[in-house]
Amino acid sequence: MSKKAVHYPLYKKEDTDAFFALFQNNLANFVVITVTMLGMGFPASIVFGKVIPGAAVAVIAGNLYYAYTAKRLAQKEGRTDVTALSYGISTPVMFVFLFGVLAPALALTDDHELAWKITVAAGFLSGAIEALVSIGGHQIRKFLPRPALLGALAGVALTFVAGEMLFNTFAIPVVGLVSLAIIIVGFIGKVAMPFKIPTSLFAIIIGTILAFALGYQSFDSITEGLTHVDFYPMLPSLAAFEGMGQLFGPLIGLLAILIPITIYNAIETMNNVDAMEAAGDSYHVGECQAVDGIGTMLGAIFGGPFPTTVYVATVGSKEMGAGRGYSILNAIVFGITAITGVIAALAAIIPLAAIAPILVFVGTSMVASSFQSNEKKYYPAVGLAILPYLANYIMTRFNNDAGEVVAGISEGIVPLGNGAMFTGILLGAMTVAIIDKNFKLASLFSLIAAFLSFVGFMHAPSLAFNAAPDFAIGYLLVTVFFSYCAFKVESSYENIKKEQRSEKLAS
């Protein structure tokens, strides 16, 4: 017998709070993208005319689709308390794309337009991979241990998200410290802000007011911001395909970053959909991964290179009692602000020190979650998986001079930083396998590391045969050692079984 049709409202009052929570999350990402790209010297025509509208296309498409799936679920189960999935640019993946794809592409080509096209191509390819992963994403998730994946992600969160943004927070301490205090009190202390204003929005407002009142932000910035208000049409382009030749040519080494971060993104969506199921709304994981991948590809076709994902904040929206209206409103507002240049204006008006503390909290929460989501015995694996990105951060900040600048600190920094995502995942995976006494699996991970080092995905600046011979040999020797350990463990196990059989016969 079919469920009776229910009236699932298009919008309700609970959607308002959820909208502000989702909007500021996306807004923070858009502001960081704008400030970072302008700081790298990208022209406004690319940032405001291509990247922002393109990213908005992805946000619009995904939010509207997830509003549709919420209605579908409500009708299927005869409920009116279904909450649409929150959706937007993945914050950790955004930082990886900014500093791990865009920055190296710019450093190697010294051409802003070409670097943008390469990054758009990487975004399109990332979306395509996630769409394919949606078919067998669960199998990949089962093969790669969660402590290793989350540990490698925590490395990004600790350095490029929390660390980088904490530096920006302390750049203007009067503004940054106050905003950071508001974030800690609201999110960690669980204290409501005045007039029930969402914590992050309140931090942005107070931080911006302080910046202007104390002279850290000039009122000329408002005028400057308003000059960016214009009409920026959402137009498709061939940039993704024009950049593909470089991505699979001179810059093929970027795939060492692209592939694992895409797998992470697919798993992030999977985890967040799982969390929503626990909260009462069951969505199809594979469908959500496909939507995220297709949304990312669509955004790339319109010039936005940043992958999208289902937000873990959906659970918070569920607790607020939100439905589908907040998702629809988010799509509408971002569409308007992107094509009118209002986002560009906000990026010029809001000081980074006011918005950075939000991302400090996001980054530290990701690091904490990487430990909390795993058993205590796997903490060493999580910690080890984090470390390669510390080397990668040092490399990235010094750009092409990294080899000369950091050689005095340690000659291991640059090779450890090259392919840090792969290195982190595989070191973490080996450690997990060792903790579980599964030395056969540990040897397999080490053998994979040897192969990736040999072809240059790890510990080498570019792909080539015999790219990092010392590391390849090192991992092969480790594989032999793990194989020996596997033999010893099996022998011990067989001896124990023999003793137990002998005791049984004797009794």
C-alpha positions in Angstrom: 0.0 0.0 0.0 1.5 3.4 -1.0 2.1 6.2 1.4 -0.5 8.9 1.5 0.7 12.1 -0.2 1.9 14.7 2.3 2.2 18.5 2.1 6.0 19.0 2.2 6.4 22.8 2.4 8.5 24.7 0.0 9.7 27.0 2.8 9.2 27.2 6.6 10.5 29.5 9.3 13.1 26.9 10.5 14.7 27.2 7.1 15.8 30.8 7.8 18.4 29.9 10.5 19.6 26.9 8.4 20.0 29.2 5.4 22.2 31.6 7.2 24.4 28.8 8.5 24.8 27.3 5.0 25.2 30.7 3.3 28.0 31.9 5.6 29.8 28.6 5.1 29.7 29.0 1.3 30.4 32.7 1.6 33.5 32.1 3.7 34.8 29.7 1.0 34.0 32.3 -1.8 35.8 35.1 0.1 38.9 32.9 0.7 39.0 31.9 -3.0 38.6 35.6 -4.0 41.3 36.9 -1.6 43.7 34.1 -2.4 43.5 34.3 -6.2 43.7 38.1 -6.2 46.7 37.8 -3.9 48.3 35.5 -6.5 47.8 38.1 -9.1 44.9 36.7 -11.0 42.9 39.4 -12.8 39.4 40.3 -11.7 38.2 39.2 -15.1 39.1 35.6 -14.3 38.2 35.7 -10.5 34.9 37.6 -10.8 34.0 36.9 -14.4 34.8 33.1 -14.5 35.7 31.4 -11.2 32.9 32.9 -9.0 30.1 32.5 -11.5 31.3 29.0 -12.3 31.5 27.9 -8.7 28.0 29.4 -8.2 26.6 27.2 -11.0 27.8 24.1 -9.1 26.3 25.4 -5.9 23.0 26.2 -7.5 22.7 22.9 -9.3 23.5 20.8 -6.3 21.3 22.7 -3.9 18.3 22.5 -6.2 18.8 18.8 -6.8 19.1 18.0 -3.1 15.9 20.0 -2.5 14.3 17.7 -5.0 15.6 14.6 -3.4 14.3 15.8 0.0 10.8 16.2 -1.5 11.1 12.7 -3.1 12.1 11.2 0.3 9.3 13.1 2.1 6.7 11.7 -0.4 8.2 8.2 -0.3 8.1 8.0 3.5 5.0 10.2 4.1 6.9 12.6 6.4 7.2 16.4 6.5 10.3 16.5 8.7 12.8 15.6 6.0 15.8 17.9 5.7 17.6 18.5 2.4 21.3 17.8 2.3 23.6 20.8 2.7 25.8 21.3 -0.3 28.7 23.5 -1.4 32.4 23.7 -2.1 34.4 21.3 0.0 36.6 23.5 2.3 39.6 21.1 2.7 39.5 20.2 -1.0 39.3 23.9 -1.9 42.6 24.6 -0.1 44.2 21.6 -1.8 43.2 23.0 -5.2 44.3 26.6 -4.3 47.7 25.6 -3.0 48.3 22.2 -4.4 47.0 22.7 -8.0 46.5 26.4 -8.8 49.7 27.7 -7.1 52.0 25.0 -8.6 50.4 25.5 -12.0 51.0 29.2 -11.8 54.6 28.8 -10.6 55.4 26.4 -13.5 53.7 28.3 -16.3 54.0 31.9 -15.1 50.7 32.4 -17.0 47.6 33.3 -15.0 45.1 32.3 -17.7 46.8 29.0 -18.4 47.1 28.2 -14.7 43.3 28.8 -14.3 42.6 26.6 -17.3 44.8 23.8 -15.9 43.0 24.0 -12.5 39.6 24.0 -14.2 40.6 20.9 -16.1 41.7 19.4 -12.8 38.3 20.3 -11.3 36.5 18.7 -14.3 38.6 15.5 -14.0 38.0 15.4 -10.3 34.3 15.5 -10.8 34.5 12.8 -13.4 36.5 10.6 -11.1 34.0 11.1 -8.3 31.1 10.3 -10.6 32.9 7.0 -11.5 33.8 6.3 -7.8 30.1 6.5 -7.0 29.7 3.1 -8.8 32.3 1.4 -6.5 33.1 4.0 -3.9 32.3 1.6 -1.1 34.9 -0.9 -2.2 37.6 1.8 -2.3 36.5 2.9 1.1 36.9 -0.6 2.4 40.4 -1.0 1.0 41.9 2.2 2.3 41.8 2.4 6.1 39.8 5.2 7.5 42.6 6.3 10.0 44.9 6.7 7.0 42.5 8.7 4.9 41.4 11.0 7.7 44.9 11.4 8.9 46.1 12.6 5.5 43.1 14.9 5.4 44.0 16.2 8.9 47.4 17.1 7.5 45.7 19.4 5.0 43.4 20.7 7.7 46.2 21.4 10.2 48.5 23.3 7.7 46.5 24.9 4.8 43.2 25.3 6.7 43.7 25.9 10.4 47.4 26.9 10.3 47.2 29.3 7.3 44.0 30.8 8.6 45.3 31.2 12.1 48.2 33.2 10.7 45.7 35.5 9.0 43.7 35.7 12.2 46.7 37.0 14.1 47.7 39.4 11.3 45.1 41.9 12.7 44.9 40.6 16.4 42.3 43.1 17.5 39.9 41.9 14.8 41.0 38.3 14.6 41.2 37.5 18.3 37.7 38.8 19.0 36.3 36.9 16.0 38.1 33.8 17.1 36.7 34.2 20.7 33.2 34.5 19.3 33.7 31.3 17.2 35.1 29.3 20.2 32.3 30.5 22.6 29.5 29.8 20.0 30.7 26.5 18.5 32.6 25.0 21.3 31.1 26.6 24.4 27.6 26.3 22.8 26.6 29.8 23.9 23.9 31.5 21.8 24.8 34.8 20.2 22.7 38.0 20.7 19.4 38.0 18.8 20.0 34.4 17.9 22.4 35.5 15.1 24.3 32.4 13.8 27.7 32.3 15.4 29.8 32.6 12.3 27.7 35.4 10.9 28.0 37.3 14.2 31.8 36.8 14.1 32.0 38.2 10.6 29.8 41.2 11.5 31.7 42.1 14.7 35.1 41.6 13.1 34.2 43.7 10.1 32.8 46.5 12.4 36.0 46.5 14.5 38.2 46.6 11.4 36.5 49.7 10.1 36.1 51.4 13.5 39.8 50.9 14.4 41.1 51.9 11.0 42.4 48.5 9.9 39.9 48.5 7.0 39.5 51.7 5.0 36.1 52.9 4.0 37.7 53.2 0.6 37.4 49.4 0.5 33.6 49.7 0.4 34.0 51.9 -2.7 36.5 49.5 -4.1 34.2 46.6 -3.4 31.2 48.4 -5.1 33.3 48.9 -8.2 33.2 45.1 -8.7 29.4 45.2 -8.7 28.5 44.5 -12.3 26.9 41.9 -14.4 28.9 38.7 -14.7 27.0 36.2 -16.8 27.3 32.5 -16.3 28.8 31.4 -19.6 30.2 28.0 -20.5 33.7 27.8 -21.9 36.2 25.3 -23.3 38.8 26.1 -20.5 38.5 22.7 -18.9 39.4 21.0 -22.2 42.1 23.5 -23.1 43.8 22.9 -19.8 43.6 19.1 -20.1 46.5 19.0 -22.5 48.8 20.6 -19.9 47.3 18.5 -17.1 48.2 15.3 -18.9 51.4 16.8 -20.3 54.0 18.8 -18.4 51.9 19.0 -15.2 50.8 15.4 -15.0 52.4 15.3 -11.6 49.4 17.1 -10.3 47.5 13.9 -10.6 49.4 12.8 -7.5 47.3 15.3 -5.6 44.1 15.1 -7.6 43.4 11.4 -7.4 43.6 10.9 -3.6 41.8 14.2 -2.7 39.0 13.2 -5.1 38.7 9.8 -3.3 38.7 11.6 0.0 35.9 13.9 -1.3 33.8 11.0 -2.3 34.4 9.4 1.1 33.5 12.7 2.8 30.2 12.7 1.1 29.7 9.1 2.0 30.4 9.8 5.7 28.2 12.8 5.8 25.3 11.0 4.2 25.8 8.2 6.7 25.6 10.8 9.5 22.3 12.1 8.0 20.9 8.6 7.9 21.7 8.2 11.6 19.8 11.5 12.2 16.7 10.0 10.5 16.9 10.9 6.8 18.2 8.1 4.5 19.6 9.2 1.1 21.4 7.0 -1.5 25.1 7.4 -1.0 26.0 6.5 -4.6 23.5 9.0 -6.0 24.9 11.8 -3.8 28.5 11.0 -4.9 27.3 11.1 -8.5 25.5 14.5 -7.9 28.7 15.9 -6.3 30.8 14.7 -9.3 28.4 16.0 -11.9 27.9 19.3 -10.1 31.7 19.8 -10.0 32.0 19.0 -13.7 29.2 21.4 -14.5 30.9 24.2 -12.4 34.2 23.5 -14.3 32.4 23.9 -17.7 31.4 27.4 -16.5 34.9 28.2 -15.2 34.7 27.2 -11.5 37.4 24.6 -10.6 36.5 23.7 -7.1 35.0 20.3 -6.2 31.7 20.2 -4.2 30.4 17.9 -1.5 27.6 17.2 0.9 28.3 19.1 4.1 28.4 17.5 7.6 26.5 20.7 8.7 23.4 19.0 7.3 23.0 17.3 10.7 22.9 20.8 12.3 20.2 21.9 9.8 18.3 18.8 10.7 18.5 19.7 14.4 17.2 23.2 13.5 14.1 21.6 11.9 14.9 22.8 8.4 13.3 21.3 5.3 14.1 22.0 1.7 13.6 25.8 1.6 17.0 26.7 3.0 18.6 24.8 0.2 16.5 26.5 -2.5 17.1 29.9 -1.0 20.9 29.3 -0.9 20.8 28.5 -4.6 18.9 31.6 -5.4 21.0 34.0 -3.3 24.3 32.6 -4.5 23.1 32.9 -8.1 22.2 36.5 -7.6 25.3 37.5 -5.6 27.6 35.8 -8.2 26.2 37.3 -11.4 25.9 40.8 -9.8 29.4 40.8 -8.3 28.0 41.2 -4.7 30.3 38.4 -3.6 33.2 40.3 -5.0 32.1 43.4 -3.1 31.8 41.4 0.2 35.3 39.9 -0.4 36.7 43.5 -0.6 34.7 44.7 2.4 35.1 41.8 4.8 38.6 41.6 6.2 40.2 38.1 6.0 41.0 38.4 9.8 37.3 38.4 10.5 36.4 35.4 8.4 39.6 33.3 9.0 38.6 32.2 12.5 35.7 30.3 11.1 38.1 28.2 9.0 40.5 27.8 11.9 37.6 26.2 13.7 36.7 24.1 10.6 40.4 22.9 10.3 40.9 22.1 14.0 37.5 20.3 14.1 38.7 18.2 11.1 41.9 17.3 13.0 39.9 16.4 16.1 37.4 14.4 14.1 40.2 12.4 12.5 41.1 11.1 15.9 37.6 10.9 17.4 36.3 8.9 14.4 38.8 6.1 15.0 39.7 3.7 17.8 42.4 4.9 20.2 44.8 2.2 19.0 44.8 3.8 15.6 45.9 7.2 16.8 49.6 6.6 15.8 48.4 5.9 12.3 46.4 9.1 12.1 49.4 11.1 13.5 51.8 9.6 11.1 49.5 10.3 8.1 49.3 14.0 9.1 53.1 14.7 9.0 53.9 14.7 5.3 51.7 17.7 4.7 53.8 19.7 7.1 56.6 19.3 4.6 54.3 20.0 1.7 53.2 23.2 3.4 56.7 24.4 3.8 57.4 23.6 0.1 54.3 25.3 -1.1 54.9 28.5 0.8 58.4 28.8 -0.6 57.2 27.8 -4.1 60.0 27.1 -6.6 62.7 28.1 -4.1 61.8 25.4 -1.7 64.8 23.2 -2.5 67.3 26.0 -1.7 65.5 27.6 1.2 64.7 24.5 3.2 67.8 22.5 2.4 69.5 24.0 5.5 66.7 22.6 7.7 66.5 19.1 6.2 67.1 17.5 2.8 64.1 15.3 3.5 61.5 18.1 3.5 61.1 18.5 -0.3 60.9 14.8 -1.2 58.5 14.2 1.7 56.3 17.1 0.6 56.1 15.9 -3.0 53.0 13.7 -3.3 52.2 14.2 0.4 48.7 13.0 0.1 49.8 9.6 -1.2 52.6 9.4 1.3 50.3 10.2 4.2 47.7 7.7 3.2 50.1 4.9 2.6 52.2 5.5 5.7 49.0 5.6 7.7 47.7 2.5 6.0 50.9 0.6 6.7 50.6 1.6 10.4 47.0 0.5 10.6 47.8 -2.9 9.1 50.7 -3.3 11.5 48.5 -2.5 14.5 46.1 -5.1 13.2 48.9 -7.6 12.8 48.1 -7.8 9.1 51.6 -7.7 7.7 50.5 -9.1 4.3 48.4 -6.0 3.8 51.2 -3.8 5.2 53.6 -5.3 2.6 51.0 -4.6 -0.2 50.7 -0.9 0.9 54.5 -0.7 0.9 54.8 -2.3 -2.5 52.3 0.3 -3.8 54.4 3.0 -2.3 57.5 1.6 -4.0 55.7 1.7 -7.4 54.4 5.2 -6.9 57.9 6.4 -5.9 59.3 4.7 -9.0 57.0 6.5 -11.4 57.1 9.8 -9.5 53.7 10.2 -7.8 55.6 10.3 -4.5 58.9 11.9 -3.4 59.6 13.4 -6.9 58.8 16.8 -8.5 57.4 15.2 -11.7 56.4 11.9 -13.2 59.1 9.8 -14.8 60.4 6.3 -14.7 62.8 5.7 -11.8 61.8 9.2 -10.5 62.8 8.5 -6.9 65.0 5.4 -6.9 66.2 5.7 -3.3 62.6 5.8 -2.0 61.5 3.0 -4.3 64.3 0.8 -3.1 63.6 1.8 0.5 59.9 0.8 0.2 60.9 -2.5 -1.5 63.2 -3.3 1.4 60.3 -2.5 3.8 58.1 -4.8 1.8 60.5 -7.6 2.3 60.7 -6.9 6.0 56.9 -6.9 6.3 56.7 -10.1 4.4 59.2 -11.6 6.9 57.0 -10.3 9.7 53.9 -11.9 8.1 55.7 -15.3 7.9 56.8 -15.0 11.6 53.2 -14.1 12.7 51.8 -17.0 10.7 54.4 -19.4 12.1 53.6 -18.3 15.6 49.9 -18.7 15.0 50.5 -22.2 13.6 52.6 -23.2 16.6 49.9 -22.0 18.9 47.3 -24.1 17.1 49.5 -27.1 17.2 49.9 -26.7 21.0 46.2 -26.3 21.4 45.5 -29.5 19.4 48.2 -31.4 21.4 46.6 -30.3 24.7 43.2 -31.4 23.4 44.5 -34.9 22.5 46.2 -35.2 25.8 43.0 -34.4 27.8 
